[in-house]
Amino acid sequence: MSRLTVRDLWSTGQLRARQARFLLPSQRALFLLWIPSGLAAGAVLLPILYLLIRALGGGESSWEIVLRPQTLETLWRTVWLAFWVTVLSIAIALPLAWLTTRSDLPGRRLWAVLTPLPLVVPSYVGAYLFVSALGPRGLLQTLLEAPFGITRLPDIYGLPGALLVLTLLNYPFLLLTLRAALLRLDPALEEAAASLGLNRWQTFWRVTLPQLRPAITTGSLLVVLYVLRDFGAVAIMRYNTFTRVIYIQYQNSFNRSAAASLALVLIVLSLIVLILELRARGRARLASPNRPSRRPARLPLGRWRWPALLFCLAIVSVSLVLPAGLLAYWLLRGLAAGEVLGDLWATAGNSLLASGLAALAALTCALPISILEVRRHNAASRLLERISYAAFALPGIVIALALVFFGANYVPSLYQTLSMLVLAYVILFLPQVVGTVRTSLLQVHPNMEEAGRGLGKSAIEVFARITLPMVRPGIISGAALVFLTAMKELPATLLLAPSGFPTLATSVWSSVSEAFFARAAAPALLLVLLSSLPLALIEIRQQAKDKIVR
Amino acid sequence: MTANALALNNVSKTYGVDIGVHNLNLELAQDHILALVGPSGCGKTTTLRLIAGFERPDVGSIHISDRLVADPFQTTPPEQRGIGMVFQEHALFPHLTVGDNVAFGLRRRDASRTERVRFMLALVGLEALAHRFPHELSGGERQRVALARALVPQPALVLLDEPFSNLDADLRLKMREEVRVILKGIQTPAIFVTHDQDEALFMGDQLAVMHAGRIEQIGEPETIFHVPETRFVAEFMGETDFLEGEVKTDGIQTEIGLVRQEVGFALGTPVELALRPDDVSITPKVGAASLVLARRFTGALNVYRLRLPSGRLLHAFAPHDVIYQPGTPVEIALSARHKLACFSRQAATIS
């Protein structure tokens, strides 16, 4: 949920009008901001540059790899998966969004809280649970075998499995964008349509839906971006999209140029989606400039009430109740079978350590970048911001791969150390934390700082006593967000974690790849719990802040 | 001789191709209030920010209490200028209480700190609210906190940037009186920026009218109002109509008759007279060439809108009980006891 909010808040338009120059006392102080910002931007560019060098260094052969039929098939599979995940997500999210905002659905508030929750489930945990239930030798088959003698179920591996998992875990991105858009709609437009003789159905198709189009576009592109990045679900479901093919290339042949070339193709694909998303967001903002004063009316569902309720129930059951039940089942079964939890705490400790360091490091890089971008609005600071944003187009597997190659070749002392892992996390999650910090900085009116300066305080003192306390919520939620996503990050951890440093994510992965479903349950559960904790923290903070500022 | 509170010498500041402010010159005596007035975008706020130190001038110099604070080569940072600023949106620190907001500009180890905060809050009538947060205050209360915060470090100069623009009309009237009394009471020089001419006339001991980045005229409110030096000032101050005429030997010939006054223009120069409704009086007369178009009742007065034979419109005041119906033919006379402002239509310069 929070991931979406952050990306949403990244949008700048309305806020930009309010910014002015921030007065810094000297060139020296500016230097203090430019140096860490420049280093952070360099770190983001490093993997891309390195992959470029690698791929070009491979000469003719790497181009052959990019152009050979298998690559095109991979491209096709990736696009095909992204397309269907998006279509199904729209089919789920659009009715859910409408029902929870605009109808008299019974238990509307409860559904509104429950339906976005699948976002906290990492895709490999979701995939693992569905495989454990529906896969060969899975729960369902075992249940059916004794009474009915069914020994083979339709194969879940491949497109169906990946589609199922990614749809159920990613539709919330669309749901949240659509809900926001529906709440922003001016009710006068629908009333005007009704006064012109359109019935409710016609009004929806001819007035409401066209206004939702920008939200559907941005939400869909977000879903596509996450499908392109995803490694866990496609790997467990054995569907060969780019991330899995890159991983296999890396693991089996150690053909670095080939893996690098494929990674570059994936980056280009993600960049295209990212750019489209940015542009769609810009247009969406133009389309709905301000919030209407009235809330739109809620429509009675009438006899559609029960089918609607059934729909919500079905979605929540499959995307939330079923995985939770399966997790509980495997956990209990594991405990009953004498699965030891002893290592679990050490593993959780590793996860907390790496994610905590990542949050701290990302914040240290993000703060100067955000300050420069918001208060010194010039070409260089904009470039910094763009670069940090571009990291959104870098899937974890790609960054991990680049750092593995780079580390092994140039800085063997850093290779397979915790610092390398933290660096990967910083590169991956810098955009999120820059986004939140930047947004809260934009909400501090420059007048506040000027008032402080006018009252005889130096720039540094004003920053410490006014700016920092006011952006503290943004800083905390930015750090929490990095913590949360780093905890769940699989491919980067898998490739870069020091040997003998298991984290929750990697121990789920290794248990699942050996089909030890019961052993994976405890770390998976702990992972979901620990990573949703910061989410709750953000939510509480946000609510407290909303109370203070009107 | 006492020092000037503020002096600007040939100050210019440009932003790209737009002129921000151009060639500003002004001096402010101790314990005077200068009202800086002009339409939006005229450079008032830029002027204020230059004085405060949030902008640096491209050309010219700024002195506060005879101390050089800015020229193109060096600028004193805002925190060392000894100014107090009241912002348009108040800029109260949302995470600090009223008391802490007001105390912000005082040094931490100042023994008299609490005493001064209490005194200042008492001065603005908010002692009881010291522990509230800004979001718990009404608009007028926030305004007073902003003023108290700016005044408590005893600044050499107070800058107020359209401080009342977010308040309701009644409250504005009340606040401007209060603020003037407080500023006069503690004898602090101030610059008050506004786009409202009434507010400017009320607040300023001195008035500076700005237009397109330049100061058009600076002087006492009465002078600015009655002897505008440029057509812009005449038009901006008061409800002014312009009447075309031509210079003759003994005055100016207009379509409502000869206006007898001395004019510094050559014979035959086409000119415009600036007329305010109080300069014009009307009497109904059958067959007169001018007509009453409409009457606007303001309570104390009736304001008549008149159409001259040429089609030009003019406004006139009449007592509240003198009522003419629209369509009444009237004779127009000029009843001003002072010289009317007159501008050449060839170049807008003083008569």
Interface residues (C-beta under 8 A of the other chain):
Chain A: A20 R21 L23 P25 H445 N447 M448 E450 A451 G452 R453 G454 L455 G456 K457 S458 A459 R465 I466 P469 M470 I548 V549 R550
Chain B: A52 G53 F54 P77 P78 E79 Q80 R81 G82 I83 G84 M85 F87 Q88 E89 A91 F93 P94 H95 F104 G105 F133 H135 R149 A150 P153 L159
